[in-house]
Amino acid sequence: MRDIIKKANELLTPALVMHNDITVKRAKGIYVEDVKGKRYMDFTSGIAVANTGHNHPKVVEAIKKQADALIHSGCIFYYEAVVKLSEMLKDITPPGIDMFFFGNSGTEAVEGALKLARFYTGRQGIVAFTGCFHGRTLGSLSLTSSGTRYRRKYHSLLPSVYHSPYPYCYRCFFNQKPETCGMDCYEYMERLFKHLLSPEETACIIIEPVLGEGGYVVPPMNFLKRLRKFCDKWGILLILDEVQSGMGRTGKWFASEHFSVIPDIMTIAKGIASGMPLSVIAAKKEMMSRWSPGAHGTTFGGNPVSCAAATATIEVIKEEGLLKNAAVVSKYAMKMLNKMKEKYDSIGDVRGLGLMIGIELVKKGKPYTDGIKKIMAHCLKNGLILVEAGVDKNVIRLAPPLIVTKEEIEKGLKIFENALKKAG
Ligand SMILES: Cc1ncc(COP(=O)(O)O)c(C=O)c1O
């Protein structure tokens, strides 16, 4: 058999990081199978994408049916798949969100959201948060700050973008403890608006409601509410980037629901079409309907096959009760992990919402980056695929498909515990 990995390394740029040295032949549900027939539990969902599990039969059927009928429109004519999906999205997105623009990837959605915010407000300023990941194209990269590796050698980036610290309580930027927290991070942001950028010339504040690439961090409940209030006061648009946290990942359709905050603009991608390329800018009609013809566009966005996959994805999440399952399995996983935390000094923090769980590994209080590599290698050998996160790459992000059962999560976490013991 051809050595796929060797050939891939010859032909594909090393800029694109492959996380594991395995070659997969097929995947189903939470399992992937390599070319030698070895099965792995995928607790990454291909980075929060295969929320309905790999190759869900209903999604596959919808893709086949749509491909048989119509694959492409390129905005040359109307087609039903995109309208059907929009109607379904209107139902599951927060109240007031009722108009959509479809693209192909998360970064494209973020680019469009920034353009919409500037177009609508006529303002230039953008505020983002340190630790967030919003994409790799030059506009979204100007916001991305989950690690300098993404930004190195690409300056100058978009001007008029300012960053404020994300409320990462375990590693508080202001050295506060939860008992002493006066939400200095929020006050820092307010000062930014006094020192660097006037609120009257700010188009938007953009934030991930739960930090993804930056380490699966959940902000304090009040933080997003305060942002919402601040935005309302100054006529600034609040953009919630739900590319990773959306589509049921946190046990609700969108993470914003946990915080009772309604965004002006929302970006959605990853899990929306169970692996087919699709992204969405979702906004209030009052705003999006003023985006004039030609102000934004796409050739492939809203591809009929991707839209059909997304429609099937939403139906599967509803029919199989996957939001509830994510919440129930999450509780079980958190309980197991918190017990492990008591047992092992190397687990510094366990946090998350739904099946977006971060396990931060430390050694003498410092990020345990070397340890995580060993742990992940041990897990892989024993049939469990994991992926890391965080600026120091010392956080395991647990993001299994939302169909995962308690038994499966228990099996996976036992493999993880053994790896933890081995890594010392
Ligand atoms: C929150 C968030 N926004 C945007 C992106 C960019 O998405 P894509 O890789 O599809 O461009 C990602 C990708 O990980 C993400 O997690």
The ligand as a Tripos MOL2 file, in Angstrom:
@<TRIPOS>MOLECULE
LIG
   16    16     1     0     0
SMALL
NO_CHARGES

@<TRIPOS>ATOM
      1 C1        -14.0910   30.4930   17.1560 C.3       1 LIG1
      2 C2        -13.5060   30.2720   15.7940 C.ar      1 LIG1
      3 N1        -13.6590   31.2200   14.8740 N.ar      1 LIG1
      4 C3        -13.1720   31.0720   13.6290 C.ar      1 LIG1
      5 C4        -12.4720   29.9440   13.2680 C.ar      1 LIG1
      6 C5        -11.9420   29.7850   11.8750 C.3       1 LIG1
      7 O1        -12.6120   28.7690   11.2120 O.3       1 LIG1
      8 P1        -12.0080   28.1050    9.8970 P.3       1 LIG1
      9 O2        -10.8400   27.2720   10.3050 O.co2     1 LIG1
     10 O3        -13.1520   27.2980    9.3480 O.co2     1 LIG1
     11 O4        -11.6280   29.2120    9.0010 O.co2     1 LIG1
     12 C6        -12.2860   28.9280   14.2040 C.ar      1 LIG1
     13 C7        -11.5210   27.7130   13.8730 C.2       1 LIG1
     14 O5        -11.0610   26.9740   14.6850 O.2       1 LIG1
     15 C8        -12.8090   29.1020   15.5120 C.ar      1 LIG1
     16 O6        -12.6530   28.1660   16.4550 O.3       1 LIG1
@<TRIPOS>BOND
     1     1     2 1
     2     2     3 ar
     3     2    15 ar
     4     3     4 ar
     5     4     5 ar
     6     5     6 1
     7     5    12 ar
     8     6     7 1
     9     7     8 1
    10     8     9 2
    11     8    10 1
    12     8    11 1
    13    12    13 1
    14    12    15 ar
    15    13    14 2
    16    15    16 1
@<TRIPOS>SUBSTRUCTURE
     1 LIG1         1 GROUP 0 **** ****
